[in-house]
Amino acid sequence: ESGMDLDWFFEVYFRQPKLPELEIDFVSRRPKMKWKTPGKLSFPMPVEVEINGTKKRIIMKAGKVDLPKEVTIESFDPDGWILMKKSSIVQLDGARR
């Protein structure tokens, strides 16, 4: 009824054994966010972030996005709306958040 193609949503959440993970790379010159899914399936789920106390939705076309260098994100999915692996926010320098 939404008129939107949501095949990616159903493929990841209903037809795969593992939940998606959100990888966040702060080490690169430009911070990046990327969804890690079973079988490298497409997963363009937007992610809400908190920047300077304000919530903003980040569109994840093709399941990844480069963030502006000057942006400091305080939290990811602050209200816990996204069903993802508990330890899924992975900072690619090796730390888990």
Secondary structure as UniProt FT lines:
FT   HELIX           7..14
FT   STRAND          21..25
FT   STRAND          32..36
FT   HELIX           38..40
FT   STRAND          47..51
FT   TURN            52..53
FT   STRAND          54..58
FT   HELIX           61..63
FT   STRAND          64..66
FT   TURN            69..70
FT   STRAND          75..76
FT   TURN            78..79
FT   TURN            86..87
FT   STRAND          90..91
FT   TURN            92..93
//
